[in-house]
């Protein structure tokens, strides 16, 4: 299986061109290639596949093998891949995802894409099974998670946005797993800890469902922007500083969310099917 390792602001995935390659068991493959000791090392596996309704289709699998619906950083890298590898010459494309079809604008220079703007669409209705109050907030039970209160936002995938005094001191790796699997979130949830630095700039750390703490989460950055703007805590146009880099997100007046950020190719190679964890 030929692959390309890419990352968007440090959120790294193994990409496979499913127009040319066959991946019979992508869930198991995702677990194997994601291992940072015995595999390639990544936050998951993304297949770039044909679509009947869009230019391309994204199939995303987290590091634990679970299938994700949407990844903002991952979809930017798809835009770079299909342009740089000459699967398209268009600089505006559409990608079918599990959370809906998304439009991308590719910012290319000297034949290579460096940044991508993603129209993430409007925030979706929060799944009815999530225990959310009328004001958009959710209380997470103290015996499991320390009593955090935050905002629930769906960008095609669910997010729990928690304002904190400091992201450096935020209990991302200790409380994040408990919140992710809390019974209030029956399909699990991505958890964003966010520190407001000013009306236009914040810091963000994310515990991503199925992958653990990641260097960046694009859909999470969009959820943070929506949540803080709705609550009056920040501007609807934000710079978000993440562990792996910077994203710019705008919750526009038309209700849609636009995210701009980097996409980088790291290396390419070949993964043989005989490689498995522990062998």
KOLLUM-771351 format. One record per residue (C-alpha): residue number from 1; z, y, x. Coordinates in pm, whole numbers, plus 32768, in hexadecimal, padded with zeros to 4 digits. Example, Ala and Ser with C-alpha at 12.3 -4.5 7.8 and 13.67 -1.06 7.14 Angstrom:
REM residues 2
num|pz|py|px
1|830C|7E3E|84CE;
2|82CA|7F96|8557;
***
This chain:
REM residues 279
num|pz|py|px
1|8000|8000|8000;
2|7F94|8147|809B;
3|8083|8266|805E;
4|80C9|83D1|80B5;
5|8226|845F|80E2;
6|8248|85C1|8056;
7|835E|86B0|7FFA;
8|8395|87E8|7F2E;
9|84B7|88B6|7FB6;
10|8547|8778|804E;
11|852E|86A5|7F11;
12|8463|8588|7FA9;
13|8396|8474|7F08;
14|82A5|8364|7F6E;
15|8152|83A9|7ECA;
16|804D|82A1|7E7D;
17|7EE8|82E7|7E0E;
18|7ED5|81F9|7CE7;
19|7D61|823F|7CC5;
20|7D36|8165|7DFB;
21|7E79|809F|7E23;
22|7F21|7F9C|7D43;
23|809C|7F96|7D20;
24|80F3|7E65|7C48;
25|826B|7EAB|7C36;
26|82A6|801F|7C6E;
27|841A|800F|7C16;
28|8464|7F0D|7D24;
29|837B|7FBF|7E15;
30|8437|8105|7DDA;
31|8581|8062|7E3B;
32|84EB|7FC9|7F75;
33|842F|80F8|7FF9;
34|8546|81EF|7FA6;
35|864A|8145|8082;
36|8689|8231|81A6;
37|86EC|8115|8291;
38|85FD|7FF7|8242;
39|84E9|80B0|8187;
40|841B|81EC|81AC;
41|8537|82C6|812F;
42|8513|839D|7FF8;
43|85A4|840D|7EAD;
44|84B0|8328|7DFD;
45|8347|82BE|7DC6;
46|8235|8385|7D17;
47|80E6|82F0|7CAF;
48|7FBB|83D8|7C83;
49|7EF2|832A|7B74;
50|7DCD|8364|7A86;
51|7E14|8409|7937;
52|7D58|8404|77EF;
53|7DE0|8559|7788;
54|7E05|861F|78CD;
55|7D6D|8639|7A29;
56|7E76|8551|7ABB;
57|7FA8|848A|7A52;
58|80F9|8481|7B03;
59|81CA|8343|7AF7;
60|831D|8383|7B95;
61|8423|8283|7BFB;
62|8578|82E3|7C81;
63|8617|8248|7DB5;
64|86D6|8150|7CDA;
65|8594|80DB|7C31;
66|85CC|8191|7AE8;
67|84A1|824D|7A60;
68|84BE|83C6|7A49;
69|840D|84A9|7954;
70|83CC|85DC|7A25;
71|8402|8668|7B84;
72|83B0|87D2|7BD0;
73|83A7|87A5|7D49;
74|82E6|8661|7D2A;
75|81D9|86F4|7C4D;
76|819E|8812|7D41;
77|815B|870F|7E50;
78|8064|8662|7D6A;
79|7FA7|87AC|7D55;
80|7F98|87C1|7ECF;
81|7F35|8655|7EF8;
82|7E13|8653|7E04;
83|7D82|8794|7E95;
84|7DB9|874C|8007;
85|7D39|85E5|7FE0;
86|7C0A|865E|7F1C;
87|7C56|85B2|7DD3;
88|7C08|8704|7D33;
89|7B73|8851|7D96;
90|7C19|8909|7C77;
91|7D39|89F5|7CBD;
92|7DBC|89D9|7B5C;
93|7E07|8877|7AE6;
94|7ECC|87BB|79DE;
95|7FB4|8693|7A1B;
96|8032|85A2|7913;
97|81A5|854E|793B;
98|82A9|8491|7873;
99|8329|85E3|77FC;
100|81D5|8669|778F;
101|809C|86FA|782E;
102|80D8|8806|7937;
103|7FEA|890F|79C2;
104|7FE0|8963|7B37;
105|7F4C|8A83|7BFC;
106|7F04|8A21|7D65;
107|7F28|8B31|7E6F;
108|7E3E|8AC3|7F87;
109|7DF2|8B5F|80D8;
110|7CFA|8AD6|81D7;
111|7CBA|89A9|80F9;
112|7E28|8941|80DA;
113|7F25|897E|7FC5;
114|806F|8A15|8038;
115|810C|8A82|7EF0;
116|80E3|8A1B|7D86;
117|813E|8ACD|7C43;
118|819B|89E2|7B29;
119|819A|8A3E|79B9;
120|82C0|8969|794F;
121|8297|89C9|77E2;
122|83AC|8A3B|76FB;
123|8503|8996|7708;
124|8505|8866|7623;
125|8603|8820|7510;
126|8738|8778|759C;
127|8746|8605|753C;
128|881B|85E5|7400;
129|88F3|84D5|749D;
130|897B|85D0|759B;
131|8AC3|866C|752D;
132|8A66|87DC|7535;
133|8B17|88F3|747E;
134|8A66|89FC|73B2;
135|8A79|8AF0|74D9;
136|89B4|8A00|75B8;
137|8AE3|8996|7682;
138|8B71|883C|76B5;
139|8CD1|87D8|7712;
140|8CEA|86AB|77F9;
141|8E28|85E3|77C8;
142|8F32|862F|78D1;
143|8F9F|84CA|7911;
144|8E46|8471|7995;
145|8DBC|85AD|7A2E;
146|8EC3|86B6|7A64;
147|8E8B|8779|7923;
148|8D4B|8833|797F;
149|8C9E|890D|787F;
150|8B2F|8959|78A3;
151|89E3|8990|77F6;
152|88F7|887B|778A;
153|8784|88C5|77B5;
154|8659|87DC|7793;
155|8520|8820|7861;
156|8487|86D5|77F4;
157|85B4|8637|789F;
158|8723|868C|785D;
159|87F8|8771|7936;
160|8967|87D7|7931;
161|898D|892D|79D8;
162|8AEA|8980|7A58;
163|8B3A|8AE0|7AE0;
164|8C2D|8AC8|7C06;
165|8CCE|8BC9|7CF1;
166|8C38|8B20|7E24;
167|8B30|8A12|7E4C;
168|8BC1|89C3|7FA5;
169|8D07|895A|7F00;
170|8C69|88BD|7DC9;
171|8CC2|874C|7D94;
172|8B56|86DF|7D88;
173|8B7E|8585|7E1E;
174|8CCD|8536|7D7B;
175|8CA3|85BE|7C19;
176|8B29|85B1|7C07;
177|8B15|8435|7BDB;
178|8C1F|8438|7ACA;
179|8B71|854E|7A09;
180|8A1D|84A7|7A31;
181|8A9C|836A|7986;
182|8B8C|840C|788E;
183|8B71|837D|772B;
184|8B20|84DA|76A5;
185|89D0|84AE|7758;
186|894F|835B|76DE;
187|880B|836F|77A9;
188|88C9|83FA|78D7;
189|889D|855F|794E;
190|8842|862F|7A7F;
191|8967|8709|7AEB;
192|8938|8865|7B7E;
193|8A57|8920|7C25;
194|89EE|8A8E|7C3F;
195|8A89|8BC0|7CE6;
196|8A15|8D14|7C6A;
197|89E4|8DFD|7D95;
198|8945|8F1C|7CD2;
199|887D|8F56|7B96;
200|8744|8EDB|7C48;
201|87C0|8DD8|7D43;
202|888D|8C98|7D2C;
203|88E6|8B67|7DF9;
204|88B6|8A0B|7D6A;
205|891D|88A9|7DC0;
206|88AB|8781|7CEE;
207|8928|8624|7CAB;
208|87E7|8582|7C2E;
209|87FB|845C|7B41;
210|8782|8322|7BEA;
211|8771|83BF|7D47;
212|88BD|8467|7D99;
213|88D0|85BB|7E3F;
214|8776|863A|7E9A;
215|870D|8760|7F75;
216|8667|8805|7E4A;
217|861D|87CE|7CDA;
218|84FF|8898|7C45;
219|853A|8846|7AD8;
220|86AB|8889|7B1D;
221|8657|89E3|7BA6;
222|859B|8A27|7A63;
223|86C3|89AD|7995;
224|87AE|8A8C|7A5E;
225|86D2|8BBC|7A22;
226|86C1|8B78|78AB;
227|8836|8B36|788A;
228|88A9|8C68|794C;
229|87B3|8D50|789C;
230|881C|8CD2|7744;
231|898A|8D05|779F;
232|8949|8E64|7829;
233|89C8|8DFD|7981;
234|8885|8E44|7A3E;
235|8724|8ECA|7A1F;
236|8612|8DEC|798B;
237|855B|8E15|7AD7;
238|861C|8D6E|7BF1;
239|8611|8D11|7D5E;
240|86C5|8BC4|7D85;
241|8745|8B5A|7EDA;
242|8761|89E0|7EF7;
243|87C6|8901|8017;
244|8659|88C5|8074;
245|85BE|8A19|8034;
246|857A|8B28|7F34;
247|84D9|8B1F|7DDC;
248|8475|8C42|7CFA;
249|8491|8C0D|7B83;
250|8446|8CF1|7A5C;
251|84A1|8CB3|78F1;
252|838F|8D91|7868;
253|8384|8E54|7724;
254|8290|8D56|7693;
255|83AB|8C57|76A7;
256|8309|8B8A|77BA;
257|83A3|8B44|790F;
258|82D8|8B7C|7A4D;
259|8347|8AED|7B9B;
260|82AF|8B3B|7CEF;
261|8309|8A86|7E2E;
262|828B|89D3|7F65;
263|81E7|887F|7F89;
264|81C9|87D2|80DA;
265|8134|8690|815E;
266|820A|85DC|8260;
267|8147|84A5|82C8;
268|806F|8388|8247;
269|807E|8213|8288;
270|8063|80B5|81FB;
271|8179|7FF0|8153;
272|8150|7E76|8155;
273|81C3|7DAF|8026;
274|8290|7CC5|8102;
275|8384|7DDC|8152;
276|84BE|7DBD|8082;
277|8621|7E36|809B;
278|86E8|7D69|8199;
279|85B6|7CBC|8235;
***
